[in-house]
Amino acid sequence: MNSLPDINLLDNALESVDAMMGAAEAHGALCGMLCARGVVELSHWVQHVLGEQHPEGNLEPVTQQLAQMHRATLEQINDAVADFHLLVPDDDASLIERVEALANWCQGYVYGLAAGGVSQDSTLPSDTQELLADFIEISRAGFDHLADNYDEEDEVAYMEISEYVRTGILLINEELQPLKTAYTLQ
């Protein structure tokens, strides 16, 4: 199975070309587009990540990492054993960094759904509507109170919320792409 690129390396590469999104937000956008459409061309998604204005520099290192993310995400989101992972910093990063990345991931996901054609007027299953409302709230996550004094409770809450998002994405994908999911599960 393909693996996701290193978030720090990808963030640095995206920043070096003044991309519109960071790594976590870009992964969220890809997942949203995949849930909305089922299939997303690499070039179409990359255009959303990089934006309209491309620098004159070499984009190959960035596009290689984005292509790796695209391949891995396609495999993971449709994995029958639910081996899907969010591209957010691991436990070695500070809780503040992880909360910020999860908020950006959710923001990207909501953006990706809209870019994939899911609008506020779309009739969505009630579970999906509830999850999307939660993701919008998570995308607004604040971490000011965590500045210097977060504890085990905050760590546990973060882990529970990130797992909620991860499993919620799989549920939304199944609800919006039922034929595709049924096929991959057989």
TORPA-4810 file (N, C-alpha, C, O; in nm, 3 decimals):
<nodes>
NODE_1_0.084_-0.118_0.000_0.000_0.000_0.000_0.089_0.125_0.000_0.191_0.130_0.069_M
NODE_2_0.049_0.222_-0.078_0.122_0.350_-0.082_0.105_0.424_0.049_0.001_0.413_0.115_N
NODE_3_0.206_0.500_0.088_0.197_0.576_0.212_0.188_0.725_0.178_0.231_0.770_0.072_S
NODE_4_0.131_0.799_0.272_0.122_0.943_0.257_0.261_1.004_0.271_0.346_0.949_0.341_L
NODE_5_0.285_1.118_0.207_0.416_1.183_0.222_0.432_1.238_0.364_0.335_1.251_0.438_P
NODE_6_0.555_1.269_0.400_0.584_1.330_0.529_0.522_1.470_0.532_0.547_1.551_0.443_D
NODE_7_0.442_1.496_0.633_0.369_1.624_0.639_0.463_1.744_0.646_0.436_1.847_0.584_I
NODE_8_0.573_1.732_0.720_0.664_1.846_0.733_0.735_1.876_0.602_0.750_1.993_0.564_N
NODE_9_0.780_1.772_0.533_0.846_1.792_0.403_0.749_1.852_0.302_0.785_1.942_0.226_L
NODE_10_0.626_1.801_0.301_0.528_1.853_0.206_0.490_1.996_0.241_0.476_2.080_0.151_L
NODE_11_0.473_2.026_0.369_0.442_2.164_0.408_0.552_2.259_0.360_0.523_2.367_0.307_D
NODE_12_0.677_2.219_0.380_0.789_2.303_0.336_0.789_2.321_0.185_0.812_2.431_0.135_N
NODE_13_0.764_2.213_0.112_0.761_2.220_-0.035_0.647_2.310_-0.082_0.666_2.390_-0.174_A
NODE_14_0.530_2.297_-0.021_0.416_2.380_-0.060_0.442_2.527_-0.028_0.407_2.616_-0.106_L
NODE_15_0.502_2.552_0.087_0.534_2.689_0.124_0.636_2.750_0.028_0.629_2.869_-0.003_E
NODE_16_0.730_2.669_-0.019_0.835_2.720_-0.108_0.780_2.765_-0.243_0.844_2.844_-0.312_S
NODE_17_0.662_2.717_-0.282_0.602_2.759_-0.409_0.478_2.847_-0.386_0.398_2.868_-0.477_V
NODE_18_0.463_2.896_-0.263_0.350_2.982_-0.229_0.216_2.919_-0.264_0.129_2.983_-0.322_D
NODE_19_0.200_2.793_-0.228_0.076_2.721_-0.255_-0.039_2.783_-0.176_-0.018_2.848_-0.074_A
NODE_20_-0.159_2.761_-0.224_-0.279_2.813_-0.158_-0.312_2.736_-0.031_-0.381_2.788_0.057_M
NODE_21_-0.262_2.613_-0.019_-0.295_2.527_0.094_-0.168_2.464_0.150_-0.069_2.445_0.079_M
NODE_22_-0.174_2.433_0.279_-0.071_2.353_0.340_-0.103_2.206_0.323_-0.204_2.171_0.262_G
NODE_23_-0.018_2.120_0.374_-0.033_1.975_0.354_-0.162_1.920_0.412_-0.233_1.846_0.344_A
NODE_24_-0.195_1.954_0.536_-0.316_1.900_0.599_-0.440_1.946_0.524_-0.530_1.866_0.497_A
NODE_25_-0.447_2.074_0.491_-0.563_2.127_0.419_-0.574_2.065_0.280_-0.684_2.036_0.234_E
NODE_26_-0.460_2.045_0.213_-0.461_1.984_0.080_-0.514_1.840_0.086_-0.589_1.798_-0.001_A
NODE_27_-0.474_1.766_0.190_-0.523_1.629_0.205_-0.673_1.629_0.234_-0.747_1.547_0.180_H
NODE_28_-0.717_1.721_0.319_-0.860_1.732_0.345_-0.938_1.765_0.219_-1.044_1.709_0.194_G
NODE_29_-0.885_1.857_0.138_-0.952_1.894_0.013_-0.961_1.774_-0.081_-1.065_1.752_-0.143_A
NODE_30_-0.854_1.697_-0.091_-0.856_1.579_-0.177_-0.962_1.480_-0.129_-1.038_1.426_-0.209_L
NODE_31_-0.966_1.456_0.001_-1.065_1.363_0.055_-1.207_1.412_0.032_-1.296_1.333_-0.001_C
NODE_32_-1.229_1.542_0.048_-1.362_1.598_0.021_-1.402_1.582_-0.124_-1.516_1.547_-0.155_G
NODE_33_-1.308_1.609_-0.214_-1.337_1.594_-0.357_-1.364_1.448_-0.391_-1.453_1.418_-0.471_M
NODE_34_-1.289_1.356_-0.331_-1.310_1.214_-0.358_-1.446_1.168_-0.305_-1.515_1.091_-0.372_L
NODE_35_-1.484_1.214_-0.187_-1.615_1.177_-0.133_-1.728_1.234_-0.219_-1.831_1.168_-0.237_C
NODE_36_-1.709_1.353_-0.273_-1.812_1.417_-0.354_-1.824_1.354_-0.492_-1.934_1.336_-0.543_A
NODE_37_-1.711_1.321_-0.553_-1.709_1.276_-0.692_-1.677_1.129_-0.712_-1.721_1.068_-0.809_R
NODE_38_-1.602_1.072_-0.621_-1.556_0.935_-0.638_-1.422_0.926_-0.707_-1.341_0.840_-0.674_G
NODE_39_-1.397_1.015_-0.802_-1.271_1.017_-0.876_-1.230_1.163_-0.892_-1.313_1.250_-0.920_V
NODE_40_-1.101_1.189_-0.874_-1.049_1.324_-0.891_-0.919_1.314_-0.968_-0.826_1.244_-0.927_V
NODE_41_-0.913_1.383_-1.080_-0.789_1.387_-1.157_-0.682_1.460_-1.076_-0.709_1.562_-1.013_E
NODE_42_-0.563_1.406_-1.077_-0.452_1.465_-1.004_-0.433_1.611_-1.042_-0.420_1.696_-0.953_L
NODE_43_-0.433_1.642_-1.170_-0.407_1.779_-1.215_-0.515_1.876_-1.166_-0.486_1.991_-1.134_S
NODE_44_-0.639_1.831_-1.160_-0.749_1.916_-1.114_-0.731_1.951_-0.966_-0.745_2.067_-0.927_H
NODE_45_-0.699_1.851_-0.885_-0.677_1.874_-0.742_-0.552_1.961_-0.719_-0.555_2.052_-0.637_W
NODE_46_-0.445_1.931_-0.790_-0.320_2.008_-0.774_-0.346_2.156_-0.805_-0.290_2.243_-0.738_V
NODE_47_-0.429_2.184_-0.903_-0.461_2.323_-0.936_-0.527_2.392_-0.816_-0.500_2.509_-0.790_Q
NODE_48_-0.615_2.320_-0.744_-0.677_2.378_-0.625_-0.573_2.402_-0.515_-0.578_2.504_-0.446_H
NODE_49_-0.480_2.310_-0.501_-0.378_2.321_-0.395_-0.280_2.434_-0.424_-0.249_2.514_-0.335_V
NODE_50_-0.233_2.441_-0.546_-0.131_2.542_-0.581_-0.191_2.677_-0.614_-0.124_2.779_-0.596_L
NODE_51_-0.313_2.680_-0.660_-0.377_2.805_-0.699_-0.347_2.838_-0.844_-0.277_2.764_-0.913_G
NODE_52_-0.401_2.947_-0.888_-0.387_2.988_-1.028_-0.248_3.042_-1.060_-0.198_3.021_-1.170_E
NODE_53_-0.188_3.110_-0.965_-0.059_3.174_-0.989_0.054_3.077_-0.955_0.082_3.053_-0.837_Q
NODE_54_0.118_3.023_-1.055_0.230_2.933_-1.032_0.360_3.010_-1.040_0.378_3.092_-1.130_H
NODE_55_0.452_2.984_-0.947_0.582_3.051_-0.955_0.662_2.998_-1.073_0.631_2.893_-1.130_P
NODE_56_0.762_3.070_-1.108_0.847_3.030_-1.220_0.939_2.914_-1.184_0.995_2.849_-1.272_E
NODE_57_0.953_2.886_-1.055_1.045_2.782_-1.009_1.000_2.642_-1.047_0.898_2.623_-1.114_G
NODE_58_1.077_2.546_-1.003_1.054_2.406_-1.033_0.943_2.350_-0.943_0.958_2.347_-0.821_N
NODE_59_0.834_2.307_-1.004_0.722_2.251_-0.929_0.733_2.098_-0.915_0.653_2.037_-0.844_L
NODE_60_0.830_2.038_-0.983_0.837_1.891_-0.983_0.845_1.828_-0.845_0.774_1.731_-0.821_E
NODE_61_0.929_1.878_-0.752_0.933_1.815_-0.619_0.798_1.820_-0.547_0.760_1.725_-0.479_P
NODE_62_0.727_1.930_-0.562_0.596_1.944_-0.498_0.495_1.851_-0.563_0.422_1.781_-0.495_V
NODE_63_0.492_1.852_-0.695_0.392_1.769_-0.764_0.420_1.620_-0.743_0.326_1.540_-0.743_T
NODE_64_0.545_1.581_-0.726_0.574_1.440_-0.696_0.516_1.400_-0.561_0.457_1.293_-0.547_Q
NODE_65_0.533_1.487_-0.461_0.477_1.458_-0.329_0.324_1.459_-0.332_0.260_1.376_-0.267_Q
NODE_66_0.267_1.552_-0.408_0.121_1.556_-0.420_0.069_1.432_-0.493_-0.037_1.379_-0.458_L
NODE_67_0.142_1.386_-0.592_0.102_1.263_-0.663_0.108_1.143_-0.569_0.022_1.056_-0.574_A
NODE_68_0.209_1.139_-0.483_0.218_1.032_-0.383_0.098_1.037_-0.289_0.040_0.933_-0.257_Q
NODE_69_0.061_1.157_-0.245_-0.055_1.172_-0.158_-0.182_1.128_-0.230_-0.267_1.061_-0.171_M
NODE_70_-0.195_1.165_-0.355_-0.312_1.130_-0.435_-0.326_0.978_-0.444_-0.434_0.924_-0.419_H
NODE_71_-0.218_0.909_-0.479_-0.222_0.762_-0.490_-0.256_0.696_-0.357_-0.341_0.608_-0.351_R
NODE_72_-0.189_0.738_-0.251_-0.210_0.678_-0.119_-0.353_0.701_-0.071_-0.416_0.611_-0.015_A
NODE_73_-0.404_0.821_-0.092_-0.538_0.854_-0.046_-0.643_0.776_-0.123_-0.740_0.729_-0.063_T
NODE_74_-0.625_0.760_-0.254_-0.718_0.679_-0.332_-0.725_0.537_-0.277_-0.833_0.479_-0.266_L
NODE_75_-0.610_0.480_-0.243_-0.607_0.345_-0.186_-0.673_0.342_-0.048_-0.757_0.256_-0.021_E
NODE_76_-0.634_0.435_0.037_-0.678_0.432_0.176_-0.827_0.459_0.194_-0.892_0.391_0.273_Q
NODE_77_-0.880_0.554_0.121_-1.020_0.593_0.144_-1.116_0.483_0.100_-1.230_0.478_0.145_I
NODE_78_-1.070_0.395_0.014_-1.154_0.284_-0.033_-1.107_0.149_0.020_-1.146_0.045_-0.033_N
NODE_79_-1.024_0.151_0.123_-0.970_0.028_0.180_-1.078_-0.045_0.259_-1.142_0.014_0.347_D
NODE_80_-1.098_-0.171_0.229_-1.201_-0.251_0.295_-1.177_-0.268_0.444_-1.271_-0.292_0.520_A
NODE_81_-1.053_-0.257_0.488_-1.023_-0.272_0.631_-1.008_-0.136_0.700_-0.958_-0.129_0.813_V
NODE_82_-1.050_-0.031_0.635_-1.052_0.105_0.690_-0.914_0.150_0.737_-0.898_0.203_0.847_A
NODE_83_-0.814_0.130_0.652_-0.678_0.173_0.682_-0.655_0.315_0.628_-0.558_0.341_0.558_D
NODE_84_-0.747_0.404_0.662_-0.744_0.542_0.616_-0.683_0.629_0.725_-0.716_0.614_0.843_F
NODE_85_-0.594_0.719_0.687_-0.528_0.808_0.782_-0.541_0.953_0.737_-0.536_0.982_0.618_H
NODE_86_-0.557_1.042_0.834_-0.555_1.185_0.807_-0.409_1.229_0.801_-0.326_1.181_0.879_L
NODE_87_-0.377_1.319_0.711_-0.242_1.373_0.706_-0.234_1.491_0.803_-0.257_1.606_0.767_L
NODE_88_-0.202_1.457_0.926_-0.182_1.554_1.033_-0.054_1.515_1.105_-0.010_1.400_1.094_V
NODE_89_0.007_1.607_1.179_0.131_1.572_1.250_0.109_1.456_1.348_0.000_1.437_1.401_P
NODE_90_0.216_1.381_1.370_0.205_1.269_1.464_0.218_1.319_1.607_0.229_1.439_1.632_D
NODE_91_0.216_1.226_1.700_0.213_1.260_1.843_0.338_1.332_1.892_0.337_1.387_2.002_D
NODE_92_0.445_1.332_1.814_0.568_1.402_1.854_0.552_1.554_1.844_0.623_1.629_1.911_D
NODE_93_0.459_1.598_1.760_0.435_1.742_1.745_0.357_1.793_1.865_0.291_1.716_1.936_A
NODE_94_0.364_1.922_1.888_0.289_1.980_2.000_0.140_1.967_1.974_0.095_1.957_1.860_S
NODE_95_0.064_1.966_2.081_-0.082_1.958_2.068_-0.135_2.078_1.990_-0.231_2.064_1.913_L
NODE_96_-0.075_2.192_2.008_-0.118_2.312_1.935_-0.103_2.290_1.785_-0.194_2.323_1.708_I
NODE_97_0.010_2.235_1.742_0.032_2.207_1.599_-0.070_2.106_1.548_-0.122_2.121_1.437_E
NODE_98_-0.098_2.003_1.626_-0.191_1.899_1.583_-0.333_1.952_1.574_-0.406_1.918_1.481_R
NODE_99_-0.374_2.034_1.670_-0.508_2.093_1.667_-0.522_2.184_1.546_-0.623_2.180_1.475_V
NODE_100_-0.421_2.267_1.521_-0.424_2.356_1.406_-0.432_2.277_1.275_-0.508_2.313_1.185_E
NODE_101_-0.354_2.170_1.265_-0.355_2.088_1.144_-0.490_2.020_1.125_-0.540_2.012_1.013_A
NODE_102_-0.549_1.970_1.233_-0.680_1.905_1.222_-0.786_2.007_1.179_-0.874_1.975_1.099_L
NODE_103_-0.779_2.128_1.233_-0.872_2.234_1.192_-0.854_2.264_1.043_-0.952_2.278_0.970_A
NODE_104_-0.728_2.276_0.999_-0.701_2.300_0.856_-0.747_2.183_0.771_-0.798_2.203_0.661_N
NODE_105_-0.729_2.061_0.819_-0.772_1.942_0.746_-0.923_1.948_0.724_-0.971_1.926_0.613_W
NODE_106_-0.997_1.978_0.830_-1.144_1.986_0.819_-1.187_2.099_0.727_-1.282_2.085_0.650_C
NODE_107_-1.117_2.212_0.734_-1.147_2.323_0.644_-1.125_2.280_0.499_-1.208_2.309_0.412_Q
NODE_108_-1.015_2.211_0.474_-0.988_2.160_0.340_-1.094_2.061_0.295_-1.134_2.061_0.179_G
NODE_109_-1.139_1.976_0.386_-1.240_1.876_0.351_-1.370_1.942_0.307_-1.429_1.905_0.205_Y
NODE_110_-1.414_2.039_0.384_-1.538_2.110_0.348_-1.521_2.180_0.214_-1.611_2.178_0.130_V
NODE_111_-1.405_2.242_0.193_-1.374_2.305_0.064_-1.378_2.201_-0.048_-1.436_2.225_-0.154_Y
NODE_112_-1.317_2.086_-0.024_-1.313_1.980_-0.125_-1.450_1.928_-0.162_-1.476_1.901_-0.279_G
NODE_113_-1.539_1.915_-0.065_-1.676_1.874_-0.096_-1.742_1.976_-0.188_-1.806_1.940_-0.286_L
NODE_114_-1.725_2.104_-0.155_-1.784_2.209_-0.239_-1.722_2.208_-0.378_-1.793_2.220_-0.477_A
NODE_115_-1.590_2.196_-0.385_-1.523_2.191_-0.516_-1.565_2.067_-0.595_-1.561_2.067_-0.718_A
NODE_116_-1.604_1.963_-0.524_-1.650_1.840_-0.589_-1.796_1.843_-0.628_-1.846_1.747_-0.688_G
NODE_117_-1.866_1.951_-0.595_-2.004_1.965_-0.639_-2.109_1.951_-0.531_-2.228_1.962_-0.560_G
NODE_118_-2.070_1.926_-0.407_-2.168_1.918_-0.299_-2.190_2.060_-0.248_-2.097_2.126_-0.202_V
NODE_119_-2.315_2.107_-0.258_-2.346_2.243_-0.215_-2.441_2.240_-0.096_-2.489_2.134_-0.055_S
NODE_120_-2.466_2.358_-0.041_-2.561_2.367_0.070_-2.699_2.322_0.028_-2.780_2.281_0.111_Q
NODE_121_-2.727_2.330_-0.101_-2.858_2.289_-0.151_-2.866_2.139_-0.175_-2.974_2.087_-0.201_D
NODE_122_-2.755_2.069_-0.168_-2.753_1.925_-0.193_-2.831_1.853_-0.085_-2.823_1.887_0.033_S
NODE_123_-2.906_1.753_-0.127_-2.977_1.669_-0.031_-2.880_1.560_0.013_-2.842_1.474_-0.065_T
NODE_124_-2.842_1.567_0.139_-2.744_1.473_0.193_-2.809_1.389_0.302_-2.902_1.434_0.369_L
NODE_125_-2.760_1.267_0.320_-2.811_1.186_0.431_-2.791_1.260_0.563_-2.697_1.339_0.577_P
NODE_126_-2.880_1.236_0.660_-2.875_1.310_0.786_-2.742_1.289_0.860_-2.691_1.383_0.922_S
NODE_127_-2.686_1.168_0.855_-2.557_1.144_0.921_-2.449_1.233_0.859_-2.366_1.289_0.931_D
NODE_128_-2.450_1.244_0.728_-2.352_1.327_0.659_-2.369_1.473_0.695_-2.271_1.544_0.719_T
NODE_129_-2.493_1.520_0.700_-2.519_1.659_0.738_-2.466_1.688_0.878_-2.405_1.793_0.902_Q
NODE_130_-2.489_1.595_0.970_-2.443_1.612_1.108_-2.290_1.615_1.115_-2.232_1.698_1.184_E
NODE_131_-2.227_1.523_1.044_-2.081_1.519_1.043_-2.023_1.647_0.983_-1.926_1.702_1.035_L
NODE_132_-2.081_1.694_0.873_-2.032_1.817_0.811_-2.044_1.936_0.904_-1.954_2.020_0.909_L
NODE_133_-2.153_1.944_0.978_-2.169_2.053_1.074_-2.058_2.044_1.181_-2.002_2.146_1.221_A
NODE_134_-2.029_1.923_1.225_-1.921_1.904_1.322_-1.786_1.942_1.263_-1.704_2.005_1.330_D
NODE_135_-1.761_1.903_1.138_-1.633_1.934_1.073_-1.615_2.085_1.058_-1.505_2.137_1.073_F
NODE_136_-1.723_2.154_1.030_-1.716_2.300_1.020_-1.678_2.359_1.155_-1.597_2.451_1.162_I
NODE_137_-1.735_2.306_1.261_-1.700_2.353_1.396_-1.554_2.321_1.428_-1.483_2.404_1.486_E
NODE_138_-1.509_2.202_1.391_-1.370_2.164_1.416_-1.275_2.254_1.337_-1.167_2.288_1.385_I
NODE_139_-1.316_2.293_1.217_-1.230_2.381_1.135_-1.211_2.517_1.200_-1.119_2.591_1.166_S
NODE_140_-1.297_2.549_1.293_-1.287_2.676_1.365_-1.218_2.660_1.500_-1.219_2.751_1.582_R
NODE_141_-1.158_2.545_1.521_-1.098_2.512_1.652_-1.002_2.619_1.697_-0.918_2.667_1.620_A
NODE_142_-1.016_2.655_1.820_-0.924_2.750_1.882_-0.834_2.677_1.979_-0.872_2.575_2.037_G
NODE_143_-0.716_2.729_1.996_-0.622_2.664_2.086_-0.550_2.766_2.173_-0.442_2.738_2.226_F
NODE_144_-0.609_2.882_2.189_-0.546_2.986_2.270_-0.526_2.941_2.414_-0.423_2.970_2.475_D
NODE_145_-0.625_2.870_2.468_-0.614_2.828_2.608_-0.508_2.719_2.627_-0.472_2.687_2.740_H
NODE_146_-0.459_2.662_2.518_-0.359_2.556_2.528_-0.216_2.609_2.533_-0.122_2.532_2.550_L
NODE_147_-0.200_2.738_2.517_-0.067_2.797_2.498_0.045_2.726_2.572_0.140_2.679_2.509_A
NODE_148_0.037_2.716_2.701_0.147_2.654_2.776_0.101_2.546_2.872_0.184_2.481_2.936_D
NODE_149_-0.027_2.525_2.881_-0.073_2.438_2.988_-0.177_2.335_2.943_-0.287_2.332_2.998_N
NODE_150_-0.145_2.255_2.847_-0.238_2.148_2.813_-0.198_2.023_2.888_-0.082_2.005_2.926_Y
NODE_151_-0.297_1.937_2.908_-0.273_1.818_2.989_-0.323_1.692_2.919_-0.360_1.694_2.802_D
NODE_152_-0.323_1.584_2.993_-0.364_1.453_2.940_-0.507_1.456_2.887_-0.537_1.391_2.787_E
NODE_153_-0.595_1.530_2.954_-0.734_1.541_2.908_-0.742_1.602_2.769_-0.819_1.556_2.684_E
NODE_154_-0.662_1.705_2.746_-0.659_1.770_2.615_-0.606_1.674_2.508_-0.657_1.671_2.396_D
NODE_155_-0.504_1.596_2.543_-0.449_1.496_2.451_-0.555_1.392_2.414_-0.571_1.357_2.297_E
NODE_156_-0.626_1.343_2.514_-0.730_1.242_2.491_-0.841_1.301_2.405_-0.890_1.236_2.312_V
NODE_157_-0.881_1.425_2.435_-0.986_1.490_2.356_-0.943_1.503_2.210_-1.021_1.476_2.119_A
NODE_158_-0.818_1.543_2.188_-0.768_1.554_2.050_-0.774_1.419_1.980_-0.819_1.410_1.866_Y
NODE_159_-0.728_1.315_2.047_-0.727_1.181_1.986_-0.869_1.136_1.952_-0.891_1.079_1.846_M
NODE_160_-0.963_1.162_2.041_-1.102_1.124_2.016_-1.161_1.202_1.898_-1.231_1.146_1.815_E
NODE_161_-1.131_1.330_1.892_-1.184_1.413_1.783_-1.122_1.372_1.650_-1.193_1.362_1.549_I
NODE_162_-0.991_1.348_1.647_-0.929_1.309_1.521_-0.980_1.172_1.475_-0.994_1.150_1.354_S
NODE_163_-1.007_1.082_1.566_-1.064_0.952_1.528_-1.207_0.969_1.480_-1.250_0.901_1.387_E
NODE_164_-1.281_1.059_1.541_-1.417_1.090_1.498_-1.416_1.142_1.353_-1.499_1.102_1.272_Y
NODE_165_-1.322_1.230_1.323_-1.311_1.284_1.187_-1.274_1.171_1.091_-1.335_1.158_0.985_V
NODE_166_-1.175_1.090_1.126_-1.129_0.982_1.039_-1.244_0.886_1.006_-1.267_0.854_0.890_R
NODE_167_-1.315_0.840_1.108_-1.424_0.745_1.082_-1.543_0.815_1.014_-1.615_0.754_0.936_T
NODE_168_-1.562_0.944_1.045_-1.669_1.019_0.979_-1.646_1.031_0.829_-1.741_1.025_0.751_G
NODE_169_-1.521_1.048_0.789_-1.488_1.057_0.647_-1.523_0.926_0.577_-1.579_0.927_0.467_I
NODE_170_-1.492_0.816_0.641_-1.524_0.685_0.582_-1.675_0.668_0.568_-1.723_0.614_0.468_L
NODE_171_-1.750_0.713_0.668_-1.896_0.704_0.662_-1.952_0.793_0.550_-2.037_0.750_0.472_L
NODE_172_-1.902_0.916_0.543_-1.950_1.007_0.437_-1.916_0.949_0.300_-1.999_0.952_0.209_I
NODE_173_-1.796_0.897_0.285_-1.758_0.837_0.157_-1.852_0.722_0.122_-1.894_0.709_0.007_N
NODE_174_-1.885_0.642_0.218_-1.976_0.529_0.194_-2.116_0.578_0.158_-2.182_0.522_0.071_E
NODE_175_-2.162_0.684_0.225_-2.296_0.736_0.197_-2.304_0.806_0.063_-2.406_0.796_-0.007_E
NODE_176_-2.197_0.879_0.024_-2.201_0.953_-0.102_-2.156_0.869_-0.221_-2.190_0.901_-0.335_L
NODE_177_-2.082_0.763_-0.196_-2.032_0.676_-0.303_-2.069_0.530_-0.274_-1.979_0.446_-0.268_Q
NODE_178_-2.196_0.498_-0.255_-2.233_0.362_-0.211_-2.195_0.253_-0.310_-2.155_0.144_-0.268_P
NODE_179_-2.207_0.277_-0.438_-2.176_0.173_-0.536_-2.027_0.146_-0.539_-1.984_0.030_-0.547_L
NODE_180_-1.948_0.251_-0.532_-1.802_0.235_-0.533_-1.756_0.160_-0.409_-1.674_0.070_-0.418_K
NODE_181_-1.810_0.198_-0.291_-1.771_0.133_-0.167_-1.814_-0.012_-0.166_-1.737_-0.098_-0.124_T
NODE_182_-1.936_-0.040_-0.213_-1.984_-0.180_-0.216_-1.892_-0.263_-0.306_-1.863_-0.379_-0.275_A
NODE_183_-1.848_-0.205_-0.415_-1.760_-0.279_-0.506_-1.625_-0.309_-0.442_-1.572_-0.419_-0.459_Y
NODE_184_-1.571_-0.214_-0.369_-1.438_-0.235_-0.309_-1.445_-0.329_-0.191_-1.344_-0.390_-0.155_T
NODE_185_-1.562_-0.343_-0.130_-1.573_-0.432_-0.015_-1.592_-0.577_-0.056_-1.575_-0.666_0.028_L
NODE_186_-1.627_-0.604_-0.179_-1.652_-0.741_-0.221_-1.524_-0.815_-0.248_-1.528_-0.933_-0.285_Q
</nodes>
